Amino acid sequence: MRIATLNVNGIRAAARRGLGTWLEERQCDIVALQEVRCPAGLIPQNTLAGYHLSYHEGALPGRNGVAVLSRQAPLATRHGFGYRHDAEGRYLEVDYPGLRVGSLYLPKGGHPDGDAAEVDRYRRKLLFLRSFRAHLTRSRLQARAAGLEFIVLGDFNIAHTPADLKNWRSNQRSPGFLPQEREWFDTILGPRSLVDVVRRLHPHAEGPYSWWSWRGQSFTQDVGWRIDYHLASPGLAGRARRGGTDRAIDYESRLSDHAPVVVDYD
């Protein structure tokens, strides 16, 4: 079973850049998408040929939106997780035989010592993190009781450790690498709860990074961040055999400012 996650940064733009070709070549069974940013009626269906589409569009035009593509029809879908801003289109959960899949687009956030807008974004992110952690525990335990493996995929907008971004020393006060965010990440991982699958497959690697700025030479020089994850229940994580980032061969070939993160599970 091949599972992928990709922040498309606008599905129509990604389609123009070759998303359909990538889907055809990689033949994934499940693909979680974030920042779809498109009304449901305008999604380029020809790009998604052969997949069932589950989509939480959200209520903010041109922003957010999460989806799950699957070869098999879903048994159930749930939009949001009880957070007061669920209408933003940041979380979608889909059940299949034997498996529960979440697609997440976590807020970028702000800085606690910034201006009023920055502080507000920081506080909203912390509220989201607290609420989402509680949901992860509930959903994971419910899935286990129902005999389902569990995986949450997506753009967490957090680099968990210094190995997950190139210039970690100069980014210790940057949103996405703040101590509070990294400590939260610690609390959702564990050998009996959720496993960072790509880090388990690449325990000593820098990265593999999944996001690079469009600006400057960040992509060419591989100055990136690993912020897109597969977090899986221990049973599923133990069946991961290979995986990592589908980094484009050059700047012009990129599907998005993010790269797909793909893992093969037995």
PyMOL commands that set and color helices and strands:
alter all, ss='L'
color gray80, all
select helices_A, chain A and resi 11-17+19-26+40-42+45-48+86-88+116-145+162-164+169-171+179-188+197-201+234-237+251-253
alter helices_A, ss='H'
color red, helices_A
select strands_A, chain A and resi 2-7+30-34+52-56+66-70+76-79+91-96+99-105+149-155+195-196+228-232+240-245+261-265
alter strands_A, ss='S'
color yellow, strands_A
deselect
rebuild
show_as cartoon
